[in-house]
């Protein structure tokens, strides 16, 4: 267990080193792995990078791309995907090449988000057209996900680790549509305990659903059966959610600009607070977990904050 933790920390520091070399890291706080006093510790802020190659090999114009208003993020290995509503672009940051390149030609609308799947393909929510676009890692289009009468305004997407199914949350009908790996709709989950679906995530306990009206997180079995709920009374404006493999649940709360961390339904930690310091946020629009790193879109501060998850050995 100790060796695994050390490996995850080293991988995280490798990404941070790449960010520093690219000149896009700000306010770096290098962690002490022996310090277990805080569950989340700020590493660095991704604020921009030099341009990388677009699809077809052409280069993005300009000498440097500076983020303006990032609203969604997802990460898988060296690839960090993000939506910048201010620049109206969907980017992929390559930590190996230390570049930021436009991932698709789609101009994102309000509510567009991105999800890097375990099979390295990428899902892009297209709320204006009521569908979810699907791409290979290289940006080649795959069959999109849509379901007439069931999916009108997609707000969140998540995929099984095994790649067998994809879940898409509909914010208009407050339900979850299940698709197979080929993009064909299979079933609809209509959780009676959820009043307004804001976001979903998959994790060890099943499907985690953020209910923005009830101000809580509802956890469902994989078949949609209610399991338990948590956060009521502690969450005020919940939105983004991410779940780690060891069942740490991270929820962005824009009432106090914090990331609240739960385990087994209990609040175990929180980080942030309003401000522009490395340990503060202003507008948490998206969260993503990859290994020992938590990515937070700090929208009004025009950055994606990267934090180390301090797991105990």
N, C-alpha and C positions, 0 to 999 in steps of 0.2 A: 504493500500500500504506500509506504514511504517513497519507494522508487518511482511509483506512478505519479505521485504528487510532484516530485522533483522534475520528472520529465515534462509534465504539463506546464510547470512554471518556466522551465527553460524554453519551451516552445513559445510561450507568451512573451518572454523577454526578447526572443528572436524577432518577433513582429515589431516590438517596440524599437529595437535597434534599427530595423529597416525604415521605420517611420522617421527616426531621428536623422538617418543618413539622407533621406529624401528631402529634408528641410521642411517637413509639414507637421512636425510635432511641436506642441507647446506645453509649457508648465509640467515638465516631466517630474514625477516622483518615483524614484526607483524603490521597489519594495524590498523589505527584509523578509525572506521566506520563513525565518524563525519567529517572526512576530505574528502571533495568532490573535492579537487583541481585536482586530477588525475583520469582519467577513469580506468586505469590499474595500479595496484600496485603489486610488487613482494611479494609472500608469502614465497616460499621455492623452493628448487631444489631436485627432486628425482634422486639420483645418484646410487641407488642400495638398496638391502635388503637381509635379510636372506632367504634361500630357503624355498619354500612351497611344498606341495604335488603335484605330477604329476597325470595325469589320471591313475586310477587304484590304487591310494593310495601310490605309491612308492615316495621316496623323491629325489629331485634334489641333485646331488653330490656337495660337497663343503660346506664350512661354511658360505660363503657370496657371493652373486652375485653382481658384480659391472658392471654397464652399460658401454659400450664401444663406440657405435655409434648409438644412437636411431634415427630412421628415420620416424616413424609413431606412432600416439597415438590416442586413443579414450577412453572416460570415460562415465560410467553410474553408478551413485550411488557410492558404495564402490569399484567398479571394475574399474581398469585402465589398459587397454590393450595397449601394445606397441610392436613395431618391432625394434629389435636391429640388424642392418646390420653387425656390428662388431663382435657380438657374434653369428650371424646367428641363432637367436632364436626369437620366438614370445612368449611374456610373458603376464601374468596377475598379476598385483599388487593388493592384497587384503588389503585394508586399515583397515579392521576390524581385520584381523589376522596379519597384518604388515609383509606380506611375498610376495615374487616374485617367481612365478612358471611358467614353460614352459606350454603354453596353448595348442599347437598342436605339432605333430611330423614333420610338414612341415618345411623344411629348406628354409627360405625366399630368393627369388631372388631379384635383383635390381628392385625397384618399388613396392615391396610388401607393402600393407598397410592394416589397420584393422579398422573395424567400429562396434561399439556397438549399436545395434538397440534398439528402444523403447520397443520392446517386450523381451529385455534382451538376444536375440540371437546375434551371432557375425558373421560378414562377413569378410573374409580374401581374398584379391585380390591376385590371382595367375597369374601374367602377362605372365610367360613363357608358360603356357598352355592355355592362353586366356580364363580364367574362374574366377568365384568368388566362393570360398568355403563358406559353411554356416554351423554353428555349434550352438548347444544349449549352454547355459551358462556353462554347465558342460563339454563341449567339445565333445559332441556326434554329429557325422556328420549328416547333413541334406542334401536334394538334392541340388546340386551345380547349379549355374547360368551360362548358356552358350548359345550362339546363333551363329551358323555357318553362316559366311558371313556378320554378323553385329557386332560381338564383337571379335576382334583379339588381342588387347592389352589394357585390362582394366586398368584404372589409378585412378578411384575414384568411391565410392559407397555411396548412401544415401537412407534412408527409410522414408516413411511417418510416422507421429506420430501414425496414426490409424492402421498401419501395413498392409494397403491394397496394397501397391505397393513398388517396389524397383527400383531405377534408378542406372544404371551403365554407366559411361563415358568411351568411347573408344578413346584412344589417337592416334590410327592409322587412323581410319575413321573420327575422330572429330565429333562424334555423341553420342547420349545418348540412351541406350536401356532400355525400360521399361519392368519389370517383375512383375508377380503377386506374392502373398505370397507363392505360391508353387514352385516358381522358373521357371515358364513358360514364355517365351518372349511374350509380348503383342503388342508392337509397337516400332517404332524408331523415335526419334526426331533429325532432322538434322538442327540445327540453322544456317541460312544463315549469320547471323551477327558475327559468331564465326569462327576464322581462325585456332586456335589450342587449343583444350581442354586440360587444365592441371589439373583441379580439379572441383568438383561440391559440392554444399551443398543445402539443402532444408531449407526454412525459410518462414516468414510471407508473403513475396511478391512473392514467387514461387520458381523457380530453379535458383540458382546463379552459373554462369559458369565463371571460370577463363580462360581468353584467353591470353596465354603467348606471342603470337606474337603481338597482338594488344595492349598488356600491359594494360588490363582493365578487368572489371568484367561485364558480360552481364547477365541481369535478364530476365527470361522467365516466362510466365504464365505456369500453370501446363500442358497445352496442347502443350507447345512449342512456343506459340506466343511471339514475341518480346515485352518486356515491357519498359525497359530502360537500359542504360549502364552508368558506372561511373569508375573513376580511371585513365582514359587516361590523360597523362601528369604528373600524380603524382606517378604512379607505374612504376618501371623499370624492375624488375625481379620477377613478381608475381608468386606464387606457391600455397601454402596451403591456405585453406579458411575454416572458421567456422562462423556460424550465430546463434545468440542468439534468444530466444523467443520474445524479445522486439525489434528485427530487428537491432541489432548492428552487423555489418559485419566486421570480422577480417580477414585481408589478410597479409600473410607473404611476405615480399619483401627482397630478398636476395642480392639486390644491396647495400643497406645500412644496412642490418640486422635489420630491424624494423618490428613490427607488426603495420599496419595502420588500423585504425578503422573508419568505415563509417556508417552513418545513413541517409536513404533516398537519397543515392547517394552523400552525402557531407562528406568530411573528417572532423571528429570531434576530433580525437586524434591520437597519435602514441606513441609507446613505443619501447625501445631498442636502438640499435646502436651496432657497432662491439665491442666485448670485452668479458671478462669472469666474470664481476661483476654481482650481482643479477638482475640488470636492463638492462643487455646487452645480446646479442645473437651472435652466430657464426654458421651460417647454420641452417635456419628454414626450416625443412623438413615436419613438420606436425603440425596441429592445431586442437583442439577440445574444445567445450564448453559443460559444464554440470552445470546447475544452475548458480551460481555466480562465477564459476571458469573457467579460460582459461588455457588450457594445451598447452605448446609449446615445441616441440622437438628441443632442442638446441644441434644439432648433434655433432659439433666439440668440444663442451664443455662437452660432454658425460653425458648429464643430460636431464631431462624433467622439464622445469620450470613451476611452478604453480603460476598463478597470480589471484588476486582478481579483479573482475569487479565491480567498484563502480557505482552502479545505483542510481539515485536520488529518494528520497521518493516522 
